[in-house]
């Protein structure tokens, strides 16, 4: 990995504004948010319910359009990309983890983790091999053939994390990734998540309400009244 690649932000946004129509007047949810996350850096964003944390992640991941500003993922500007190009960028450069795992119930843990590679039509045996490596690193080496219904909540979330990391993304966006787990399981899964992301040298941006978990990240920010503030 060359030096210029290392020094370039994995994720960058400048002056990001997002509005929603509510009655006759638009509501400004994000008011000029600027943020940069470097490769290998872990950043937590805290915020009250309804503060716009999920809206911010969706905008950064190209899932929602923005009204003003710019978003750059791994050197590529999102604004102006076609839907197809944006989808390709998400598949190749971004990993997503949500509070609810969204695993496909009819597929094994191995195939669920390999799904992003299978979607891009990689050789199935190679896709499963790579998924097996990540699942093993997350402590699921003996759960490859289990269906989601046969896994615990913590195990299902680890499969979802493996699915996000299997493509070796430049950046992982996580929306309350342990919010559906009990405190002890959440702490264990979160630690594995941070370890795996750092080993992959992926930038990691996590939205969470849990200040204790957030403190394990390199930086802690807070989204309040549509603006990002340092909360470290």
C-alpha positions as CSV (number, residue, x, y, z in Angstrom):
1,X,0.0,0.0,0.0
2,X,1.6,3.2,-1.1
3,X,2.1,6.3,1.1
4,X,-0.3,8.6,-0.8
5,X,-3.1,5.9,-0.4
6,X,-2.4,5.8,3.3
7,X,-2.6,9.6,3.6
8,X,-5.8,10.1,1.7
9,X,-9.0,10.0,3.7
10,X,-11.0,6.8,3.3
11,X,-14.1,8.9,3.8
12,X,-14.6,12.7,3.5
13,X,-17.6,15.0,3.6
14,X,-17.6,18.8,3.5
15,X,-20.6,21.1,4.1
16,X,-23.1,18.2,4.0
17,X,-26.7,19.4,4.2
18,X,-29.8,17.2,4.1
19,X,-33.3,18.5,4.2
20,X,-36.6,16.7,4.5
21,X,-40.0,18.0,3.6
22,X,-42.3,18.4,6.6
23,X,-45.5,20.2,5.9
24,X,-44.9,23.4,3.9
25,X,-41.4,24.0,5.3
26,X,-38.3,21.8,4.8
27,X,-36.6,20.6,7.9
28,X,-32.8,20.7,7.9
29,X,-31.6,17.5,9.6
30,X,-27.9,18.0,8.7
31,X,-26.5,21.5,8.7
32,X,-23.1,21.7,7.0
33,X,-21.5,18.5,8.4
34,X,-17.8,18.1,7.7
35,X,-15.9,15.0,8.6
36,X,-12.9,13.0,7.5
37,X,-11.9,9.5,8.5
38,X,-8.5,8.1,7.7
39,X,-7.6,4.5,6.8
40,X,-7.4,2.4,10.0
41,X,-9.1,5.0,12.1
42,X,-12.2,4.3,14.2
43,X,-14.7,7.1,14.9
44,X,-17.8,6.9,17.0
45,X,-20.7,9.3,16.5
46,X,-23.1,9.8,19.5
47,X,-26.4,11.6,19.4
48,X,-29.9,11.6,20.8
49,X,-32.7,9.7,19.1
50,X,-33.8,11.7,16.1
51,X,-30.6,13.7,15.9
52,X,-29.9,12.5,12.3
53,X,-27.2,9.9,13.0
54,X,-28.8,7.3,10.6
55,X,-29.5,10.0,8.0
56,X,-25.8,11.0,8.1
57,X,-24.7,7.4,7.6
58,X,-27.1,6.9,4.7
59,X,-25.8,10.1,3.1
60,X,-22.2,9.1,3.5
61,X,-22.9,5.6,2.1
62,X,-24.7,7.0,-1.0
63,X,-28.0,5.5,0.1
64,X,-29.6,9.0,0.3
65,X,-29.0,12.0,-1.9
66,X,-27.7,15.2,-0.3
67,X,-29.0,18.7,-0.8
68,X,-25.6,20.5,-0.5
69,X,-22.0,19.7,0.0
70,X,-19.8,16.8,-1.1
71,X,-19.1,13.2,-0.1
72,X,-15.9,11.4,-1.2
73,X,-15.4,7.7,-0.6
74,X,-12.0,6.2,-1.3
75,X,-11.2,9.1,-3.6
76,X,-14.5,9.0,-5.5
77,X,-17.0,11.8,-5.3
78,X,-20.5,10.5,-4.8
79,X,-22.5,13.5,-6.1
80,X,-23.0,13.0,-9.8
81,X,-22.6,9.2,-9.9
82,X,-25.2,7.1,-11.6
83,X,-27.2,4.7,-9.5
84,X,-25.3,1.8,-11.0
85,X,-21.9,3.4,-10.3
86,X,-22.9,4.3,-6.8
87,X,-24.0,0.7,-6.2
88,X,-20.7,-0.6,-7.5
89,X,-18.8,1.8,-5.2
90,X,-20.8,0.6,-2.2
91,X,-20.1,-3.1,-3.1
92,X,-16.3,-2.5,-3.7
93,X,-15.3,0.2,-1.2
94,X,-17.9,0.2,1.6
95,X,-19.1,-2.2,4.3
96,X,-22.4,-1.8,6.1
97,X,-23.5,-3.1,9.5
98,X,-26.9,-2.4,11.0
99,X,-28.5,-2.9,14.4
100,X,-30.5,-5.7,13.0
101,X,-28.4,-8.2,11.1
102,X,-30.6,-8.6,8.0
103,X,-29.2,-12.0,7.2
104,X,-30.9,-14.1,4.5
105,X,-32.7,-16.8,6.5
106,X,-32.3,-19.5,3.8
107,X,-28.5,-19.2,3.5
108,X,-25.8,-20.5,5.7
109,X,-23.6,-18.3,7.8
110,X,-20.8,-18.9,5.2
111,X,-22.9,-17.9,2.3
112,X,-24.4,-14.9,4.1
113,X,-20.9,-13.6,4.8
114,X,-19.8,-14.3,1.2
115,X,-22.8,-12.6,-0.3
116,X,-21.2,-9.3,-1.4
117,X,-18.5,-11.3,-3.3
118,X,-21.1,-13.6,-4.8
119,X,-23.2,-10.5,-5.9
120,X,-20.1,-9.2,-7.8
121,X,-19.9,-12.6,-9.5
122,X,-16.6,-13.8,-8.0
123,X,-15.8,-17.5,-8.2
124,X,-18.0,-19.0,-5.5
125,X,-15.3,-21.2,-4.0
126,X,-13.0,-18.2,-3.6
127,X,-15.8,-16.1,-2.2
128,X,-16.6,-18.8,0.4
129,X,-12.9,-19.2,1.2
130,X,-12.5,-15.5,1.9
131,X,-15.7,-15.5,4.0
132,X,-14.4,-18.5,6.0
133,X,-11.3,-16.6,6.9
134,X,-13.2,-13.6,8.2
135,X,-15.8,-15.7,10.1
136,X,-13.0,-17.7,11.7
137,X,-11.3,-14.4,12.8
138,X,-14.6,-13.5,14.4
139,X,-14.8,-16.8,16.3
140,X,-17.3,-18.5,14.1
141,X,-15.1,-21.2,12.6
142,X,-17.5,-23.9,13.7
143,X,-20.6,-22.2,12.5
144,X,-20.1,-22.1,8.7
145,X,-23.1,-24.3,7.8
146,X,-25.5,-23.0,10.4
147,X,-28.6,-21.1,9.3
148,X,-29.3,-17.7,11.0
149,X,-32.1,-19.3,13.0
150,X,-29.6,-21.7,14.5
151,X,-27.3,-18.9,15.7
152,X,-27.4,-16.7,18.8
153,X,-28.0,-13.0,18.5
154,X,-24.3,-12.3,19.0
155,X,-23.3,-14.9,16.4
156,X,-25.8,-13.5,13.9
157,X,-24.3,-10.0,14.4
158,X,-20.8,-11.4,13.9
159,X,-21.9,-12.9,10.6
160,X,-23.2,-9.5,9.6
161,X,-19.9,-7.9,10.5
162,X,-18.0,-10.6,8.5
163,X,-20.3,-9.7,5.5
164,X,-19.3,-6.1,5.9
165,X,-15.5,-6.9,6.1
166,X,-15.2,-9.7,3.5
167,X,-14.7,-7.3,0.6
168,X,-11.8,-5.6,2.4
169,X,-13.6,-2.2,2.2
170,X,-11.9,1.1,2.6
171,X,-14.6,2.2,5.0
172,X,-17.2,0.4,7.2
173,X,-20.3,2.3,8.3
174,X,-22.1,0.8,11.3
175,X,-25.5,2.0,12.6
176,X,-25.9,0.8,16.2
177,X,-24.2,-2.5,15.4
178,X,-24.6,-3.9,18.9
179,X,-27.8,-2.1,19.9
180,X,-29.9,-5.3,19.7
181,X,-27.5,-7.3,22.0
182,X,-27.3,-7.6,25.8
183,X,-24.5,-5.6,27.4
184,X,-22.0,-8.4,27.8
185,X,-22.4,-9.8,24.3
186,X,-22.4,-6.3,22.8
187,X,-19.0,-5.5,24.5
188,X,-17.5,-8.8,23.2
189,X,-18.8,-8.3,19.6
190,X,-17.8,-4.7,19.6
191,X,-14.2,-5.6,20.5
192,X,-14.0,-8.2,17.8
193,X,-15.4,-5.7,15.3
194,X,-12.8,-3.1,16.2
195,X,-10.0,-5.6,16.0
196,X,-11.1,-7.0,12.7
197,X,-11.5,-3.5,11.2
198,X,-8.1,-2.4,12.4
199,X,-6.4,-5.6,11.0
200,X,-8.1,-4.9,7.7
201,X,-7.0,-1.3,8.0
202,X,-10.5,-0.1,7.2
203,X,-11.8,3.2,8.4
204,X,-14.7,2.6,10.7
205,X,-17.5,5.0,11.4
206,X,-19.9,3.8,14.1
207,X,-23.2,5.4,15.2
208,X,-24.0,4.4,18.8
209,X,-25.8,5.6,21.8
210,X,-23.4,3.7,24.1
211,X,-20.8,6.0,25.4
212,X,-18.8,3.2,27.0
213,X,-18.4,1.4,23.7
214,X,-17.7,4.7,21.9
215,X,-14.7,5.4,24.1
216,X,-13.0,2.4,22.6
217,X,-12.8,4.2,19.3
218,X,-9.9,6.6,18.4
219,X,-12.3,9.6,18.3
220,X,-15.7,10.3,19.7
221,X,-18.0,12.9,18.0
222,X,-21.5,14.1,18.8
223,X,-24.2,15.0,16.3
224,X,-26.4,17.7,17.9
225,X,-28.8,20.1,16.1
226,X,-27.5,18.9,12.8
227,X,-23.8,19.8,13.5
228,X,-20.9,17.5,14.4
229,X,-19.0,18.4,17.6
230,X,-16.0,16.7,19.3
231,X,-17.2,14.7,22.3
232,X,-13.9,13.1,23.3
